[in-house]
């Protein structure tokens, strides 16, 4: 087994072994899914149309936004990355492996949701499975890229939670997970377009579930891809091995560039 | 001619306005154990971490086997094994996983035998966060030497170890030295440095205050050598300080004890005195000041001169 594959294998097992990661990767999204399936489909029958993509996005955000960044910050602050550096673990592995690991955890959660939602909650199943999987990969890449970038630039656990919640909470309310974005007032709709899950929901609606999409789902996919690439690239560029070296290699404010595709989307698609 | 493995020339490291290390130079030869001694804040860790490529020097040159730690970090990784002052691994990683993890990046087979050798046999599957400080230090050492590097850099290697583990570690370092491994270690433990190091450098406020073998350093100080003599007729009890270079004299447990600034002439005169008085020597002991005493002398002198 190559070093990269062993590292990925170890990181994936850590996601099951560590209680807080287990909570964010599996317990919280699956519990939330069951609750929403039981409650929301009764209150609002149209919710079952988007139950599968909405709950997958909740899982992706819990794993990649709430679960992924904190261990990155903690490892840097504890000097773990210094131990990695002197033993030849490349920065690319440290940045990319948690993203891949998140993808694997989310693939398991997404599979469970997709297989059970139709049977137990009468959810609408995807019509186009190819786009369903492709959009899942894109949204996980985009959100995990942002999660890793937060972990790289954040200086402590409190800041990490604050930044993550700044994306997580508005996404839960505005991205079309709980109610269609078409019901939002224009200002909030513009805010929703700054959030990656809005593009994922739009793409899934238009390309996989046969539902009306407020704007071109292909643009959604392009914006998610661009957002993921920029966030991931910035995470590598801004990565620091060591919190002991007080001056950072690059200005962390550059991380805001990761918002560029979504800002452009909000300007052009609103 | 001895091969220089580690070369430090005019090395300087600053943190803002603070000069942590000020243009120090020293070489370490192949197969040598070289100790860096000094109080907290003397610049030991800054020097080691710059050699390891974790910090960027602000001046001078550093080389390990001709490799520049800043410009050629990837070449450096397989040449050095490092035990950092603060050992850190993911809390959930077990020693067995850590060994496989790091050995896979060094592209060598895992050395589980080192875990046994360092007393971690029963802890192979215990998570790092559950290991004691001493066990964590031993694991860090096992990981540092697992890829058989020609140079090992150890920062306070015996901190937190019990006496038995300390002896085992010293035995292991001797074995590595015998195999030609070069070892650079920073320590507060003077007895350890005196026992293990072929040469030491004493760092004070970022400068080298003294460098040489422990014997050379203890011989060059102003400290007095202790000479303890016991004889059958105890004729020395009547002679007091009347031997050359003796500064102090005392009697204890049938031993006449002299503190001499030059032990050679003093011992010679004592033996002549015993012969002249038809007394027979029972025991003679000559003890140089320890490295710790010499270290304290150097730091005291440095403090008094404001250096």
Interface residues (C-beta under 8 A of the other chain):
Chain A: X1 X2 X3 X6 X7 X10 X14 X17 X18 X75 X78 X79 X80 X82 X83 X85 X86 X87 X88 X89 X241 X242 X245 X246
Chain B: X15 X52 X53 X54 X55 X73 X74 X77 X78 X80 X82 X84 X86 X87 X88 X89 X90 X92 X93 X97 X100 X101 X102 X104 X105 X106 X107 X140 X143
